[in-house]
Amino acid sequence: MLFFQGFLLLGYLYAHGLSQLQNIKHQLVIHGGLLLVSILFLPYSLAISVNTSVSATPLFDILIILLSTVGVPYFVLSATGPLVQRWQSLAARDKLPYKLYSISNIGSLLALLSYPFVIEPWLTLVNQGWAWTISYVILTSLFLALIWQLYQQSQHLGASIKHEQSSQFNESKWVPLLWLCLSAVGVMLLVSTTNAMTQNIPPVPFLWILPLCLYLLTFIICFHSPKWYVRWYWFAFFTLSAFAAILMFFIGSQFDIISQTLMYSFILFSACMICHGELVHLKPHSNKLTKFYLYMSLGGFLGSVFVSIIAERVFVQFTEFPLAIFATTLLFMLCIAVDKAKLRFPKVVVQSVLAVPLGLLIYLFMLLQGQFDQHDVASKRNFYGLLKVVDVKVSGQQERRLIDGTTSHGTQILNTEQHAIPQSYYREDTGVALALESLIPVGNSFEPLNVGLIGLGAGTLAAYGKPQEYYHFYELNPAVKTFAEQYFSYIEQSKAVVEISLGDGRALLQQEALEFGSQGYDVLVVDAFSGDAIPTHLLTQEAFELYWVHLKEQGVLALHISNTHLDLKALTRTLAKSIDKQAVYFKSEANDENTNDAEWVLITNNQQFLSTYKVKKLITPWPESSNKTLLWTDDYSNLFSVLK
C-alpha cells in the first residue's frame, strides 16, 4: 500500500505539472513519448528469485523489489488516468469527468477479485509476467491512438483552456486541506481495519481482500453519482458503527468469525463513505482536476506512511484504528463548517450536536483502555505484526502463551513441576516429538542429534534437547527471539547447545549452503507460521530440495501442518514424492489437557526410524483428501488448491 500510494503521488504530481503547460500539443507529445519509453521497462517476468541475503530492513527490501519490477510502468499508468480525465473535460467542455474515476475503480475492483480466483490458479509467475506485459503494450497502443485523436482536436482543446482561464472558479482556502485529510484518513481506515480484522479474526485466506473491495466500492459509489451519498443518513450509520468500532478494538475477539467480519465491514464501509462522499462534495471544477487528484494522492501517501511506519514505532497496539474513527468524525464537522449550502439549523448548533458523539467515543475509549490488557505480560509491535505474552488459567493451571494475532506460538505451564514439559502442538507423542526422541543416528546410537528448526516460537522444542546435542533455530521476527528468551524458560533450561539465527529460514539455509555447504542435520523442523498458514515459499519443490542439502541421507524432515483453513496433507505428500522420499502422517487429537489438534508430517527414507514400535503405533492413516497430486514450485502456487 505504501508503494502504491507513493507512486500514485508521483504519477499525479507529474500529471498536474504536465497539465499546466499551455500548449496542449506539448502535453500530448510528452506523455505519448513517456508511454513509449515505459515499454522498455516492462517486467517480462515477475518471477523473483529467493534472496540469499538476510536483511534487517524488510520494508525497504519490498519497496526495492516493487520499484525494480513494476515501478516505471506503474508510474506511467498512475499518471495516465488523471491526464485522460483532464483531456476529456477539455474535449467535452462542460461535462465533469469524475465519473471516469468511478469506472477506473471498477477496473481496480475486477482486477483485485480476478487475481486469486482466476489468474493465480491458472498461470505461473512467468506467464503472469508475460500476460501483464502484453496487456500493458495493448493498453499503451490504445492510449497512443487516443493521444493521436486528441492531437487532431488540439485547436478545440486549446480553446477550452482559454475558456476556463476566462472563467472564475473560486474555492475556500481550507478545501484543499480537507481533500488531503479526507484521503489520508480513508487510507488509514483501510489499512488499520485490515490489521484489526486479521489480528482478531483467525486469518482466513483472502480475508485482506474484503476491506480493500469495500474501500474501492465506496470510491465507485461516491464518484459515480453524488446522489448516492446522502450525508446525514450515512453519518447516522457511521455514528452507530463508530461506537461498535471502539468496542471491537477491545473485545472484538470475543465474537464469532462471521459477526466480526460483518461488523468490521460495516465500520469500514460507513467511515469510507463519509470520507469519500465528502471528497466528492468538495470536488472542484475540472480546471483543477489534476490538483484535486494530487491532493488526494498526497493524503493517501501520508495515510500509508502514518500506518506503515509511524504508528508501528509510536503505538504498542493498533491504536491508529480508533484514531481514524475519531478523525472521521472531526473531519465531518470541518466539512460542515466550510460547506456553502444552507443548513436547516445554524452551523454552530449543528457542530455542537456533532461534538457529542465524538466526546462520547473518546470517553468510551479512555474508559475501556484502563481495563484493557490486564492479562498481558508483554507486547511488542513491529513490521511483522503484534506479538504478545499472556498469562491465562486453564483447567486450574496457570499457563503462559506466546500469541501472534490469534495464533499461539507456544505454551508453558508456570507450575515449577511441569514448566519443562513441552505443551500444545509440541507435546509428547506428536510427530515432532517422535522425530526428536526416537531417531537414532545411523551407525551410532550414542551420537548426539544435530537439529535445525525453522521457526522459534516460545522455544518449546528446545526442551527435547539432550546433552551435547545441537539445536539451531532460524527465526524471522526479532521480537519472537526476545520474548522466547525473556518470558519462557525452554531455551535457558535446555540440555542441548542452542543457537538462534535471525532471518528468513529458507534464505538463511540458502546462504549457509553457498558459504559452508551442508549443515548435516539429523532432523530439520519446519514450524514457521505466518498467521494460520506456513509461508508458501517453504512448501515448494525447490525448498524441499534445499532442505535435503542440509539433511543427512537418513535424516527426517518434520513439517507442522496444523491449520484451521488449509489442508496441506496432499501438498506435503506430493512434495515428498517429488524428491523420492516417504511421507508419514501423525495427528494428535485434542483432549482435556491439550485444546489443540496437532498435525505433523515426517518425510524420510530412514526405515529403521519408521519401523520402531512407537512410530509405527502412532502413525495415522492418510485421509482420502491427501491422495490427489498437488505440487507447488517457486514459479507456481495456488492457495485455492489447499483450502478446506
Summary of the structure (lengths in Angstrom):
residues: 644
radius of gyration: 28.6
end to end distance: 29.0
largest distance: 93.6
contacts: 2124
relative contact order: 0.09
helix: 59%
strand: 13%
